[in-house]
Structure formats: C-alpha cells, structure tokens
C-alpha cells in the first residue's frame, strides 16, 4: 500500500509557503539593493527597482492565496516587508526630491504620526502590523506607490497626487486605530462578563444551601 499521500501533501504545503515567503524576502533584498542607487542619485533606476518590488508584493500574495497556503507567519512577514518598503521609498524620495518634504512638512508629519499609531495599535490588538483585508490600506498603498513611481521616473512630483495619497494613508491609519480600540474594548467586556458569570456560579451553591436548611423540619 502506498502511504506517501499525506507526506506529499505536507511537502507540497511547505514548498508553497516557502515560495511565498521567498518572494517576500526578495522584496526586502530589492530594498537593500535599491539603497545605493538612491544615494548615488539614480532616480529612474530607483523607480524601476520599486516597480520590481511591487511585482514581488503582488506575486507573494497571489501564490499564497491561489495555492491555499496563507499563514499568520507569512502575513506578518509580508506586513513587515510592506512597511520597510514604504519607509524606504519615503527616504528615497527625500534623498532624490527633498522639496517634497520641505514643501509639505506639516502634512507629512501628521500622516507619519497617525501611521505609527495605527501600526502600534494593530500590533497590540491583533499582533499584526498590517491588516491585509483592510480596503483603505490597499487604496492608500496603491496611491502612495503610484506617487513614488511617477515622481521617480519623471523627476518631478505632483502635489495634488501627494495630498490625495497622504490623506488616504491618514484615513487608513485612523480606521486601523478604531478597529484596534474596538477589539480591546470587546475583549474587556468579554472578560468582565466571564467574571460576573463566575461570581454568579460561585454564589449559587450558598443560596441553595440556605434554602435547603430553612426548608428542613425542626
């Protein structure tokens, strides 16, 4: 009898997870390779590298979903890679186009504060840095990616596109904070309800004993 079926399934699953994670790690590797190009002032090459990183972001999710091998570990790794890419892209834009920060410092500081708060709240409440199902997060990421690509490839930035992208990021961050706070409040109410139920059960036998003793004949 051939008993290799379960073993083959386990092997296939591990390979699938490894492939998705390898694509995510490739994105992190591309970030490291792009940094010298940014420091040397090669804006268009940085833009092309950013496109390559975006392709790996698309592919790792497709591989994990298509083959049914999504995992919490992979989701966390993907979220970390997304944050590293986002922060690196912001730094590259600052190096290559310092006028972006100089002309929009207030807006960018507010967005950065909200984004940091959203990431921290998501980690505390859900043990994840990014919610892959959050539509606002996907829209914000897409707009920021579009802004970075166009700015790097054309050598100039569009202020309106920047404001729209940053506003989307702020909305996404606020949504994440609200979701995290709601989760913590729900957990607190659940704990309180369990405590009340436990106290009720602990007092119930005493009440029954009291009734029984009063009903007994003298």
Backbone as ProteinMPNN parsed JSONL, in Angstrom:
{"seq_chain_A": "XXXXXXXXXXXXXXXXXXXXXXXXXXXXXXXXXXXXXXXXXXXXXXXXXXXXXXXXXXXXXXXXXXXXXXXXXXXXXXXXXXXXXXXXXXXXXXXXXXXXXXXXXXXXXXXXXXXXXXXXXXXXXXXXXXXXXXXXXXXXXXXXXXXXXXXXXXXXXXXXXXXXXXXXXXXXXXXXXXXXXXXXXXXXXXXXXXXXXXXXXXXXXXXXXXXXXXXXXX", "coords_chain_A": {"N_chain_A": [[0.845, -1.201, 0.0], [0.471, 2.252, -0.764], [1.646, 4.828, 1.164], [2.321, 7.435, 0.867], [0.779, 9.653, 0.452], [-0.21, 11.655, 2.515], [2.337, 12.566, 3.307], [3.304, 13.661, 0.955], [1.461, 15.749, 0.653], [2.1, 17.362, 2.866], [4.726, 18.025, 2.201], [4.304, 19.453, -0.188], [2.791, 21.598, 0.816], [4.669, 22.847, 2.507], [6.555, 23.647, 0.619], [5.042, 25.446, -0.84], [4.466, 27.474, 1.019], [7.09, 28.267, 1.517], [7.782, 29.29, -0.983], [6.103, 31.549, -1.237], [7.007, 33.033, 0.96], [9.639, 33.337, 0.163], [9.404, 35.073, -2.0], [8.543, 37.331, -0.647], [10.805, 37.82, 0.917], [12.535, 38.378, -1.163], [11.606, 40.865, -1.903], [12.45, 42.4, 0.269], [15.193, 42.103, -0.113], [15.508, 43.451, -2.541], [14.985, 46.028, -1.684], [17.277, 46.563, -0.174], [19.172, 46.51, -2.233], [18.393, 48.662, -3.758], [18.96, 50.909, -2.277], [21.754, 51.873, -2.524], [21.599, 52.892, -5.138], [19.785, 54.976, -4.839], [21.216, 56.685, -3.136], [23.221, 57.419, -4.827], [21.945, 58.984, -6.608], [20.411, 57.996, -8.75], [17.579, 58.279, -9.905], [15.639, 57.235, -11.765], [16.407, 54.561, -12.023], [15.955, 53.763, -9.421], [13.193, 54.031, -9.403], [12.501, 51.987, -11.247], [13.432, 49.79, -9.807], [11.678, 49.938, -7.673], [9.316, 49.309, -8.946], [9.845, 46.618, -9.51], [9.919, 45.628, -6.872], [7.273, 46.033, -6.199], [6.067, 44.178, -7.894], [6.887, 41.746, -6.746], [5.49, 41.973, -4.367], [2.88, 41.734, -5.265], [2.971, 39.145, -6.349], [3.653, 37.392, -4.196], [1.392, 37.415, -2.578], [-0.501, 36.394, -4.392], [0.485, 33.805, -4.866], [0.271, 32.657, -2.302], [-2.52, 32.815, -1.856], [-3.664, 31.588, -4.135], [-2.777, 28.951, -4.049], [-3.718, 28.216, -1.633], [-2.242, 28.512, 0.757], [-1.937, 30.43, 2.707], [-0.709, 31.955, 5.693], [-0.403, 32.876, 9.185], [2.236, 33.554, 9.862], [3.38, 34.136, 7.357], [1.754, 36.302, 6.662], [2.504, 38.184, 8.604], [5.215, 38.52, 7.944], [4.945, 39.564, 5.364], [3.627, 41.952, 5.964], [5.623, 43.283, 7.436], [7.576, 43.538, 5.451], [6.208, 45.231, 3.702], [6.039, 47.59, 5.227], [8.755, 48.202, 5.536], [9.42, 48.665, 2.858], [7.741, 50.851, 2.301], [8.681, 52.86, 4.092], [11.31, 53.018, 3.22], [10.954, 53.866, 0.567], [9.891, 56.384, 1.063], [12.131, 57.574, 2.219], [13.905, 57.457, 0.048], [12.658, 59.212, -1.722], [12.97, 61.55, -0.275], [15.732, 61.836, -0.372], [16.202, 62.086, -3.145], [14.35, 63.955, -3.983], [14.174, 66.413, -2.209], [12.519, 68.596, -1.961], [9.939, 67.737, -1.664], [9.416, 67.017, 1.032], [10.166, 69.418, 2.207], [8.257, 71.231, 1.263], [5.9, 70.207, 2.201], [5.862, 69.66, 4.911], [4.29, 69.8, 7.32], [1.927, 68.32, 6.742], [3.035, 65.805, 6.166], [4.285, 65.113, 8.567], [2.077, 64.875, 10.293], [0.748, 62.752, 9.03], [2.683, 60.741, 9.304], [2.737, 60.427, 12.086], [0.131, 59.485, 12.615], [0.216, 57.139, 11.135], [2.224, 55.676, 12.45], [0.933, 55.376, 14.906], [-1.246, 53.793, 14.095], [0.038, 51.431, 13.248], [1.243, 50.602, 15.662], [-1.053, 50.262, 17.283], [-2.375, 48.24, 15.868], [-0.568, 46.127, 16.177], [-0.592, 45.74, 18.954], [-3.278, 45.051, 19.442], [-3.968, 43.043, 17.554], [-1.699, 41.608, 17.015], [-0.387, 42.05, 14.589], [1.065, 43.932, 11.944], [-0.048, 45.039, 9.709], [-3.281, 45.001, 8.308], [-4.258, 42.772, 5.99], [-6.724, 42.646, 4.777], [-7.905, 45.085, 4.864], [-9.52, 47.536, 3.137], [-9.093, 50.295, 2.874], [-6.397, 50.49, 3.517], [-5.213, 49.158, 1.364], [-5.924, 50.859, -0.751], [-4.636, 53.232, 0.014], [-1.962, 52.351, -0.006], [-1.665, 51.728, -2.726], [-2.003, 54.274, -3.923], [0.123, 55.728, -2.784], [2.232, 54.251, -3.782], [1.898, 54.705, -6.525], [2.366, 57.457, -6.592], [5.07, 57.574, -5.763], [6.349, 56.11, -7.818], [5.752, 57.62, -10.171], [6.945, 60.053, -9.491], [9.647, 59.359, -9.248], [10.294, 58.311, -11.782], [9.666, 60.387, -13.558], [11.0, 62.541, -12.525], [9.875, 64.68, -11.259], [7.394, 65.874, -8.919], [3.873, 65.498, -8.273], [1.879, 67.682, -6.616], [-0.905, 67.49, -5.957], [-1.523, 64.758, -6.25], [0.139, 63.761, -4.269], [-1.078, 64.829, -1.937], [-3.577, 63.579, -2.02], [-2.827, 60.88, -1.777], [-1.533, 60.874, 0.732], [-3.638, 61.676, 2.371], [-5.325, 59.466, 2.069], [-3.721, 57.569, 3.347], [-3.77, 58.554, 5.97], [-6.494, 58.271, 6.597], [-6.703, 55.491, 6.442], [-4.993, 54.807, 8.566], [-6.342, 55.891, 10.795], [-8.66, 54.348, 10.675], [-7.557, 51.845, 11.247], [-6.688, 52.278, 13.89], [-9.151, 52.703, 15.188], [-10.342, 50.189, 14.797], [-8.585, 48.607, 16.304], [-8.917, 49.664, 18.896], [-11.625, 49.055, 19.254], [-11.455, 46.276, 19.28], [-9.983, 45.826, 21.635], [-11.769, 46.869, 23.533], [-13.911, 45.106, 23.211], [-12.718, 42.727, 24.061], [-12.278, 43.422, 26.721], [-14.922, 43.691, 27.655], [-15.763, 41.066, 27.354], [-14.131, 39.733, 29.192], [-15.062, 40.91, 31.577], [-17.718, 40.008, 31.533], [-17.33, 37.252, 31.792], [-16.212, 37.246, 34.326], [-18.372, 38.149, 35.902], [-20.198, 36.077, 35.443], [-18.781, 33.981, 36.574], [-18.694, 34.766, 39.275], [-21.415, 34.657, 39.84], [-21.95, 31.924, 39.589], [-20.344, 30.993, 41.656], [-21.635, 31.941, 43.936], [-24.07, 30.716, 43.836], [-24.335, 28.002, 44.991], [-24.266, 28.551, 47.769], [-26.609, 29.966, 48.148], [-28.484, 27.993, 47.541], [-27.972, 26.133, 49.564], [-28.772, 27.603, 51.747], [-31.554, 27.857, 51.371], [-32.281, 25.212, 51.467], [-31.664, 24.535, 54.145], [-33.448, 26.143, 55.537], [-35.828, 25.027, 54.795], [-35.843, 22.565, 56.003], [-37.226, 20.281, 58.45], [-37.768, 20.971, 61.99]], "CA_chain_A": [[0.0, 0.0, 0.0], [1.252, 3.494, -0.857], [1.294, 5.742, 2.256], [3.042, 8.69, 0.651], [-0.15, 10.759, 0.191], [-0.096, 12.741, 3.498], [3.671, 13.153, 3.299], [3.404, 14.519, -0.217], [0.692, 16.962, 0.916], [2.871, 18.201, 3.778], [5.863, 18.56, 1.456], [3.797, 20.474, -1.1], [2.404, 22.77, 1.603], [5.856, 23.56, 2.969], [7.164, 24.301, -0.523], [4.217, 26.59, -1.218], [4.716, 28.533, 1.987], [8.45, 28.744, 1.297], [7.807, 30.097, -2.196], [5.506, 32.852, -0.932], [7.918, 33.751, 1.85], [10.837, 33.686, -0.606], [9.078, 36.277, -2.766], [8.546, 38.443, 0.307], [12.212, 38.1, 1.235], [13.116, 39.009, -2.344], [11.249, 42.284, -1.823], [13.372, 43.011, 1.229], [16.511, 42.148, -0.749], [15.476, 44.534, -3.525], [15.099, 47.294, -0.944], [18.702, 46.75, 0.142], [19.91, 46.785, -3.463], [17.988, 49.966, -4.295], [19.508, 51.992, -1.461], [22.928, 52.529, -3.135], [21.17, 53.648, -6.318], [19.181, 56.23, -4.368], [22.264, 57.546, -2.593], [24.026, 57.904, -5.949], [21.13, 59.895, -7.406], [19.825, 57.367, -9.938], [16.152, 58.264, -9.622], [14.88, 56.342, -12.643], [16.727, 53.186, -11.638], [15.221, 53.524, -8.174], [11.805, 53.811, -9.796], [12.392, 50.649, -11.827], [13.565, 48.843, -8.705], [10.441, 49.989, -6.899], [8.342, 48.528, -9.708], [10.166, 45.217, -9.253], [9.48, 45.298, -5.518], [5.816, 45.945, -6.245], [5.715, 42.908, -8.542], [7.03, 40.68, -5.744], [4.39, 42.144, -3.42], [1.697, 41.165, -5.908], [3.126, 37.713, -6.582], [3.643, 36.578, -2.981], [0.001, 37.261, -2.175], [-1.169, 35.502, -5.352], [0.945, 32.434, -4.622], [-0.303, 32.179, -1.041], [-3.973, 32.649, -1.987], [-4.013, 30.664, -5.214], [-2.486, 27.583, -3.636], [-4.327, 27.974, -0.327], [-1.196, 28.323, 1.752], [-1.769, 31.623, 3.544], [-0.395, 31.625, 7.079], [-0.139, 34.062, 10.006], [3.654, 33.922, 9.75], [3.557, 34.786, 6.066], [1.088, 37.606, 6.695], [3.349, 39.091, 9.386], [6.41, 38.812, 7.149], [4.526, 40.439, 4.274], [3.367, 43.269, 6.538], [6.913, 43.905, 7.757], [8.206, 43.923, 4.179], [5.483, 46.396, 3.182], [6.433, 48.77, 5.999], [10.145, 48.508, 5.172], [9.399, 49.25, 1.515], [7.11, 52.171, 2.374], [9.587, 53.8, 4.745], [12.476, 53.198, 2.351], [10.539, 54.698, -0.564], [9.797, 57.759, 1.565], [13.502, 58.07, 2.375], [14.475, 57.674, -1.289], [12.083, 60.451, -2.25], [13.595, 62.662, 0.447], [17.095, 61.983, -0.895], [16.196, 62.49, -4.55], [13.461, 65.117, -4.16], [13.993, 67.0, -0.871], [11.47, 69.617, -1.975], [8.661, 67.135, -1.269], [9.281, 67.197, 2.481], [10.297, 70.842, 2.523], [7.039, 71.95, 0.911], [4.713, 69.551, 2.776], [6.344, 69.098, 6.169], [3.218, 69.632, 8.297], [1.071, 67.206, 6.324], [3.772, 64.549, 6.258], [4.494, 64.798, 9.988], [0.794, 64.397, 10.814], [0.499, 61.425, 8.463], [3.63, 59.8, 9.906], [2.304, 60.165, 13.459], [-1.047, 58.618, 12.557], [0.63, 55.828, 10.621], [2.914, 54.987, 13.546], [-0.09, 54.991, 15.871], [-2.011, 52.682, 13.543], [0.872, 50.226, 13.283], [1.377, 50.192, 17.062], [-2.35, 49.776, 17.752], [-2.633, 46.958, 15.225], [0.285, 45.103, 16.777], [-1.052, 45.481, 20.32], [-4.601, 44.429, 19.455], [-4.102, 41.886, 16.672], [-0.385, 41.008, 16.79], [-0.029, 42.182, 13.184], [1.397, 45.322, 11.638], [-0.933, 45.49, 8.635], [-4.426, 44.137, 8.036], [-4.289, 42.599, 4.534], [-8.092, 42.733, 4.264], [-8.396, 46.454, 5.002], [-9.599, 48.163, 1.82], [-8.468, 51.62, 2.933], [-4.95, 50.295, 3.498], [-4.829, 48.817, -0.01], [-6.052, 52.065, -1.573], [-3.55, 54.14, 0.398], [-0.711, 51.796, -0.506], [-1.625, 51.888, -4.175], [-1.805, 55.687, -4.26], [1.49, 56.099, -2.422], [3.108, 53.578, -4.739], [1.776, 55.442, -7.788], [3.046, 58.743, -6.43], [6.518, 57.352, -5.73], [6.807, 55.683, -9.147], [5.697, 58.745, -11.115], [7.929, 61.064, -9.089], [10.998, 58.867, -9.527], [10.513, 58.121, -13.217], [9.567, 61.657, -14.289], [11.902, 63.532, -11.949], [9.101, 65.77, -10.649], [6.27, 65.327, -8.166], [2.577, 66.149, -8.435], [1.391, 67.985, -5.267], [-2.267, 67.007, -5.726], [-1.451, 63.31, -6.045], [0.728, 63.557, -2.943], [-2.076, 65.119, -0.901], [-4.594, 62.522, -2.051], [-2.228, 59.654, -1.252], [-1.298, 61.035, 2.17], [-4.957, 61.675, 3.015], [-5.766, 58.069, 2.115], [-2.937, 56.91, 4.39], [-4.268, 59.008, 7.267], [-7.788, 57.627, 6.812], [-6.415, 54.09, 6.724], [-4.409, 54.713, 9.906], [-7.42, 56.13, 11.761], [-9.51, 53.155, 10.649], [-6.855, 50.798, 11.97], [-6.712, 52.6, 15.323], [-10.515, 52.461, 15.662], [-10.533, 48.737, 14.85], [-7.804, 48.079, 17.422], [-9.586, 50.07, 20.135], [-12.836, 48.246, 19.346], [-11.062, 44.915, 19.662], [-9.612, 45.828, 23.053], [-12.989, 47.064, 24.317], [-14.669, 43.857, 23.154], [-12.04, 41.776, 24.938], [-12.522, 43.844, 28.098], [-16.301, 43.339, 28.003], [-15.83, 39.611, 27.471], [-13.519, 39.37, 30.473], [-15.983, 41.319, 32.629], [-18.872, 39.114, 31.511], [-16.903, 35.978, 32.362], [-16.047, 37.436, 35.76], [-19.705, 38.202, 36.511], [-20.756, 34.726, 35.391], [-18.059, 33.161, 37.546], [-19.165, 35.146, 40.607], [-22.78, 34.162, 39.996], [-21.885, 30.483, 39.839], [-19.726, 30.722, 42.953], [-22.589, 32.248, 44.994], [-25.279, 29.906, 43.689], [-24.441, 26.904, 45.973], [-24.574, 29.078, 49.094], [-28.029, 30.296, 48.179], [-29.231, 26.74, 47.56], [-27.821, 25.551, 50.893], [-29.586, 28.373, 52.675], [-32.951, 27.491, 51.166], [-32.463, 23.839, 51.931], [-31.648, 24.498, 55.603], [-34.673, 26.758, 56.03], [-36.967, 24.166, 54.496], [-35.754, 21.305, 56.745], [-38.04, 20.287, 59.681], [-37.064, 21.135, 63.269]], "C_chain_A": [[0.877, 1.247, 0.0], [0.784, 4.474, 0.2], [1.941, 7.101, 2.097], [2.122, 9.886, 0.476], [-0.032, 11.898, 1.178], [1.265, 13.408, 3.482], [3.85, 14.085, 2.113], [2.644, 15.822, -0.016], [1.46, 17.907, 1.818], [4.037, 18.844, 3.053], [5.43, 19.668, 0.521], [3.434, 21.74, -0.352], [3.62, 23.558, 2.033], [6.54, 24.28, 1.822], [6.388, 25.548, -0.922], [4.451, 27.76, -0.279], [6.109, 29.119, 1.765], [8.537, 29.627, 0.056], [7.234, 31.487, -1.942], [6.432, 33.676, -0.048], [9.191, 34.17, 1.12], [10.598, 34.941, -1.44], [9.056, 37.505, -1.864], [9.974, 38.827, 0.682], [12.93, 38.749, 0.055], [12.799, 40.5, -2.364], [12.168, 43.014, -0.852], [14.779, 43.119, 0.643], [16.581, 43.273, -1.779], [15.604, 45.895, -2.849], [16.561, 47.587, -0.629], [19.509, 47.124, -1.098], [19.589, 48.165, -4.04], [18.657, 51.111, -3.543], [20.754, 52.644, -2.077], [22.567, 53.357, -4.364], [20.572, 54.99, -5.918], [20.245, 57.197, -3.873], [23.164, 58.115, -3.686], [23.227, 58.787, -6.907], [20.508, 59.318, -8.653], [18.314, 57.199, -9.736], [15.366, 57.283, -10.47], [15.168, 54.872, -12.34], [16.031, 52.812, -10.33], [13.754, 53.255, -8.481], [11.585, 52.433, -10.393], [12.523, 49.568, -10.752], [12.317, 48.79, -7.855], [9.325, 49.234, -7.616], [8.577, 47.031, -9.486], [9.726, 44.769, -7.869], [7.966, 45.167, -5.464], [5.338, 44.653, -6.886], [5.832, 41.75, -7.553], [5.921, 40.758, -4.705], [3.114, 41.531, -3.978], [1.792, 39.644, -5.993], [3.059, 36.898, -5.297], [2.222, 36.378, -2.468], [-0.757, 36.31, -3.086], [-0.791, 34.05, -5.108], [0.292, 31.868, -3.368], [-1.802, 31.918, -1.174], [-4.333, 31.581, -3.008], [-3.825, 29.212, -4.795], [-2.999, 27.278, -2.23], [-3.338, 27.78, 0.791], [-0.928, 29.594, 2.55], [-1.538, 31.205, 4.989], [-0.172, 32.909, 7.866], [1.315, 34.52, 9.914], [3.926, 34.654, 8.441], [2.932, 36.162, 6.026], [1.917, 38.62, 7.474], [4.594, 39.493, 8.604], [6.083, 39.775, 6.014], [4.262, 41.851, 4.788], [4.65, 44.011, 6.882], [7.61, 44.379, 6.487], [7.532, 45.152, 3.581], [5.903, 47.673, 3.903], [7.858, 49.185, 5.647], [10.201, 49.175, 3.805], [8.816, 50.657, 1.54], [8.053, 53.205, 2.972], [10.823, 54.062, 3.886], [12.13, 54.085, 1.164], [10.412, 56.157, -0.149], [11.188, 58.372, 1.721], [14.156, 58.329, 1.021], [13.951, 58.968, -1.909], [12.694, 61.67, -1.566], [15.008, 62.913, -0.079], [17.087, 62.584, -2.295], [15.354, 63.734, -4.821], [13.19, 65.752, -2.79], [12.903, 68.058, -0.824], [10.117, 69.048, -1.545], [8.421, 67.341, 0.221], [9.301, 68.673, 2.836], [8.986, 71.596, 2.285], [5.775, 71.363, 1.542], [5.01, 68.99, 4.163], [5.217, 68.858, 7.167], [2.333, 68.438, 7.989], [1.769, 65.868, 6.513], [4.029, 64.141, 7.705], [3.21, 64.248, 10.602], [0.491, 62.989, 10.31], [1.415, 60.379, 9.089], [3.221, 59.442, 11.328], [1.101, 59.228, 13.484], [-0.678, 57.213, 12.093], [1.332, 55.02, 11.712], [1.918, 54.524, 14.604], [-0.914, 53.813, 15.389], [-1.242, 51.375, 13.577], [0.994, 49.703, 14.712], [0.07, 49.607, 17.591], [-2.675, 48.415, 17.15], [-1.806, 45.834, 15.826], [-0.189, 44.743, 18.179], [-2.349, 44.681, 20.318], [-4.652, 43.113, 18.689], [-2.805, 41.111, 16.462], [-0.041, 40.971, 15.295], [0.216, 43.653, 12.903], [0.486, 45.904, 10.574], [-2.068, 44.49, 8.491], [-4.549, 43.97, 6.523], [-5.68, 42.722, 3.94], [-8.651, 44.149, 4.307], [-8.342, 47.167, 3.651], [-8.898, 49.512, 1.81], [-6.951, 51.518, 2.876], [-4.455, 49.974, 2.09], [-4.883, 50.045, -0.915], [-4.91, 53.033, -1.279], [-2.21, 53.645, -0.138], [-0.57, 51.956, -2.008], [-1.364, 53.32, -4.604], [-0.387, 56.149, -3.936], [2.498, 55.484, -3.388], [3.093, 54.313, -6.081], [2.51, 56.773, -7.72], [4.562, 58.569, -6.477], [7.051, 56.995, -7.117], [6.839, 56.859, -10.117], [6.741, 59.804, -10.774], [9.345, 60.635, -9.462], [11.275, 58.755, -11.024], [10.491, 59.43, -13.999], [10.522, 62.708, -13.761], [11.202, 64.726, -11.344], [7.914, 65.151, -9.92], [5.025, 66.176, -8.381], [1.986, 66.414, -7.049], [0.0, 67.429, -4.98], [-2.28, 65.505, -5.469], [-0.854, 62.988, -4.685], [-0.309, 63.759, -1.849], [-3.154, 64.035, -0.855], [-4.05, 61.237, -1.429], [-2.021, 59.734, 0.254], [-2.616, 61.049, 2.93], [-5.499, 60.254, 3.119], [-5.014, 57.294, 3.193], [-3.434, 57.298, 5.777], [-5.615, 58.362, 7.589], [-7.597, 56.154, 7.161], [-5.865, 53.904, 8.134], [-5.461, 54.909, 10.984], [-8.348, 54.92, 11.831], [-8.864, 52.005, 11.411], [-6.855, 51.025, 13.474], [-8.091, 52.315, 15.907], [-10.784, 50.963, 15.787], [-9.794, 48.126, 16.034], [-8.449, 48.422, 18.758], [-10.86, 49.257, 20.332], [-12.541, 46.828, 19.784], [-10.728, 44.845, 21.144], [-10.831, 46.003, 23.949], [-13.825, 45.791, 24.344], [-14.043, 42.803, 24.061], [-12.282, 42.12, 26.402], [-13.933, 43.478, 28.545], [-16.456, 41.833, 28.17], [-15.254, 39.143, 28.797], [-14.438, 39.731, 31.633], [-17.186, 40.39, 32.701], [-18.521, 37.755, 32.11], [-16.731, 36.084, 33.871], [-17.377, 37.464, 36.483], [-20.331, 36.816, 36.545], [-20.089, 33.824, 36.413], [-18.507, 33.471, 38.965], [-20.566, 34.624, 40.871], [-22.787, 32.678, 40.306], [-21.316, 30.179, 41.218], [-20.68, 30.995, 44.105], [-23.824, 31.36, 44.932], [-25.365, 28.772, 44.699], [-24.794, 27.391, 47.361], [-26.049, 29.392, 49.205], [-28.868, 29.038, 48.261], [-29.17, 26.091, 48.929], [-28.689, 26.268, 51.898], [-31.043, 28.009, 52.561], [-33.226, 26.108, 51.703], [-32.52, 23.774, 53.448], [-32.907, 25.104, 56.182], [-35.873, 25.852, 55.817], [-36.95, 22.888, 55.31], [-36.577, 21.387, 58.018], [-37.182, 20.412, 60.925], [-37.371, 19.938, 64.149]], "O_chain_A": [[1.902, 1.293, 0.681], [-0.363, 4.918, 0.154], [2.097, 7.84, 3.07], [2.597, 11.015, 0.362], [0.223, 13.027, 0.758], [1.377, 14.626, 3.619], [4.456, 15.151, 2.227], [3.1, 16.881, -0.449], [1.481, 19.115, 1.581], [4.324, 20.027, 3.236], [6.088, 20.704, 0.431], [3.728, 22.841, -0.817], [3.631, 24.786, 1.947], [7.05, 25.386, 1.998], [6.97, 26.569, -1.29], [4.615, 28.898, -0.718], [6.285, 30.336, 1.819], [9.283, 30.606, 0.043], [7.805, 32.486, -2.378], [6.619, 34.872, -0.276], [9.761, 35.222, 1.411], [11.491, 35.778, -1.573], [9.492, 38.585, -2.261], [10.31, 40.009, 0.757], [13.826, 39.572, 0.244], [13.624, 41.307, -2.791], [12.612, 44.128, -1.131], [15.477, 44.107, 0.872], [17.593, 43.967, -1.878], [16.25, 46.801, -3.375], [17.028, 48.714, -0.794], [20.419, 47.95, -1.028], [20.417, 48.764, -4.727], [18.895, 52.173, -4.118], [20.809, 53.872, -2.149], [23.163, 54.407, -4.602], [20.813, 56.009, -6.564], [20.183, 58.393, -4.157], [23.792, 59.158, -3.504], [23.765, 59.279, -7.899], [20.109, 60.071, -9.541], [17.839, 56.105, -9.432], [14.509, 56.568, -9.949], [14.265, 54.036, -12.396], [15.575, 51.682, -10.161], [13.143, 52.363, -7.894], [10.592, 51.775, -10.083], [11.818, 48.559, -10.784], [11.933, 47.725, -7.37], [8.489, 48.595, -6.976], [7.629, 46.269, -9.298], [9.217, 43.66, -7.705], [7.434, 44.3, -4.77], [4.323, 44.09, -6.475], [4.972, 40.869, -7.526], [5.458, 39.729, -4.214], [2.357, 40.886, -3.252], [0.814, 38.94, -5.741], [2.47, 35.818, -5.292], [1.881, 35.3, -1.98], [-1.564, 35.509, -2.616], [-1.647, 33.166, -5.141], [-0.185, 30.733, -3.369], [-2.303, 30.917, -0.664], [-5.217, 30.759, -2.764], [-4.627, 28.348, -5.149], [-2.741, 26.199, -1.697], [-3.566, 26.967, 1.687], [0.191, 29.808, 3.018], [-2.105, 30.216, 5.453], [0.208, 33.927, 7.288], [1.597, 35.718, 9.89], [4.621, 35.67, 8.423], [3.489, 37.088, 5.438], [2.028, 39.777, 7.069], [4.983, 40.661, 8.599], [6.851, 40.696, 5.734], [4.625, 42.831, 4.138], [4.76, 45.215, 6.653], [8.164, 45.477, 6.444], [8.202, 46.017, 3.017], [6.101, 48.713, 3.274], [8.142, 50.371, 5.478], [10.941, 50.139, 3.611], [9.333, 51.557, 0.879], [8.208, 54.299, 2.428], [11.323, 55.186, 3.83], [12.914, 54.957, 0.789], [10.776, 57.06, -0.903], [11.4, 59.541, 1.398], [14.881, 59.311, 0.86], [14.698, 59.72, -2.537], [12.91, 62.701, -2.203], [15.431, 64.062, -0.215], [17.871, 63.484, -2.596], [15.613, 64.474, -5.77], [12.08, 65.636, -2.271], [12.411, 68.383, 0.257], [9.243, 69.797, -1.109], [7.348, 67.786, 0.626], [8.526, 69.121, 3.681], [8.653, 72.508, 3.042], [4.699, 71.951, 1.434], [4.464, 67.955, 4.544], [5.188, 67.807, 7.806], [2.027, 67.638, 8.874], [1.155, 64.905, 6.972], [3.993, 62.955, 8.033], [3.246, 63.268, 11.346], [0.032, 62.136, 11.07], [0.983, 59.262, 9.373], [3.342, 58.287, 11.737], [1.055, 58.288, 14.278], [-1.201, 56.222, 12.603], [1.068, 53.829, 11.879], [2.036, 53.421, 15.137], [-1.249, 52.926, 16.174], [-1.803, 50.327, 13.897], [0.863, 48.502, 14.948], [0.077, 48.579, 18.267], [-3.191, 47.536, 17.839], [-2.291, 44.712, 15.968], [-0.189, 43.57, 18.552], [-2.505, 43.742, 21.1], [-5.308, 42.167, 19.126], [-2.806, 40.07, 15.804], [0.521, 39.993, 14.8], [-0.366, 44.52, 13.555], [0.266, 47.115, 10.531], [-1.851, 43.279, 8.545], [-4.906, 44.924, 5.831], [-5.818, 42.886, 2.728], [-9.762, 44.386, 3.831], [-7.267, 47.376, 3.09], [-8.192, 49.842, 0.858], [-6.291, 52.357, 2.263], [-3.404, 50.459, 1.671], [-3.998, 50.25, -1.746], [-4.296, 53.584, -2.193], [-1.417, 54.428, -0.662], [0.507, 52.278, -2.509], [-0.597, 53.563, -5.536], [0.229, 56.874, -4.717], [3.487, 56.115, -3.761], [4.139, 54.52, -6.697], [3.19, 57.17, -8.667], [5.257, 59.327, -7.153], [8.082, 57.515, -7.542], [7.836, 57.071, -10.807], [7.352, 60.387, -11.671], [10.144, 61.445, -9.932], [12.375, 59.072, -11.477], [11.211, 59.576, -14.987], [10.829, 63.671, -14.463], [11.856, 65.692, -10.953], [7.476, 64.05, -10.252], [5.096, 67.379, -8.632], [1.621, 65.461, -6.36], [-0.253, 66.946, -3.876], [-2.973, 65.035, -4.567], [-1.291, 62.048, -4.02], [-0.407, 62.945, -0.932], [-3.587, 63.626, 0.222], [-4.738, 60.585, -0.644], [-2.3, 58.775, 0.974], [-2.703, 60.489, 4.022], [-6.07, 59.879, 4.144], [-5.6, 56.456, 3.877], [-3.509, 56.449, 6.665], [-5.852, 57.951, 8.725], [-8.249, 55.633, 8.066], [-6.23, 52.951, 8.823], [-5.479, 54.181, 11.976], [-8.771, 54.515, 12.914], [-9.541, 51.277, 12.136], [-7.004, 50.079, 14.247], [-8.198, 51.749, 16.995], [-11.382, 50.516, 16.766], [-10.315, 47.228, 16.696], [-8.522, 47.578, 19.651], [-11.149, 48.816, 21.444], [-13.29, 46.244, 20.567], [-11.141, 43.912, 21.833], [-10.929, 45.369, 25.0], [-14.385, 45.436, 25.381], [-14.753, 42.07, 24.75], [-12.469, 41.23, 27.231], [-14.133, 43.013, 29.667], [-17.201, 41.378, 29.037], [-15.816, 38.264, 29.45], [-14.583, 38.949, 32.573], [-17.629, 40.022, 33.79], [-19.317, 37.173, 32.847], [-17.053, 35.154, 34.61], [-17.513, 36.875, 37.555], [-20.924, 36.421, 37.549], [-20.747, 32.999, 37.047], [-18.683, 32.561, 39.775], [-20.879, 34.198, 41.983], [-23.529, 32.219, 41.174], [-21.741, 29.229, 41.876], [-20.568, 30.359, 45.152], [-24.557, 31.272, 45.916], [-26.449, 28.586, 45.252], [-25.545, 26.724, 48.073], [-26.674, 29.12, 50.23], [-29.869, 29.012, 48.978], [-30.168, 25.56, 49.416], [-29.271, 25.65, 52.789], [-31.714, 27.864, 53.583], [-34.265, 25.856, 52.315], [-33.337, 23.035, 53.997], [-33.396, 24.639, 57.212], [-36.835, 25.908, 56.582], [-37.95, 22.17, 55.321], [-36.638, 22.454, 58.629], [-36.017, 20.015, 60.929], [-36.885, 19.86, 65.277]]}, "name": "protein", "num_of_chains": 1, "seq": "XXXXXXXXXXXXXXXXXXXXXXXXXXXXXXXXXXXXXXXXXXXXXXXXXXXXXXXXXXXXXXXXXXXXXXXXXXXXXXXXXXXXXXXXXXXXXXXXXXXXXXXXXXXXXXXXXXXXXXXXXXXXXXXXXXXXXXXXXXXXXXXXXXXXXXXXXXXXXXXXXXXXXXXXXXXXXXXXXXXXXXXXXXXXXXXXXXXXXXXXXXXXXXXXXXXXXXXXXX"}
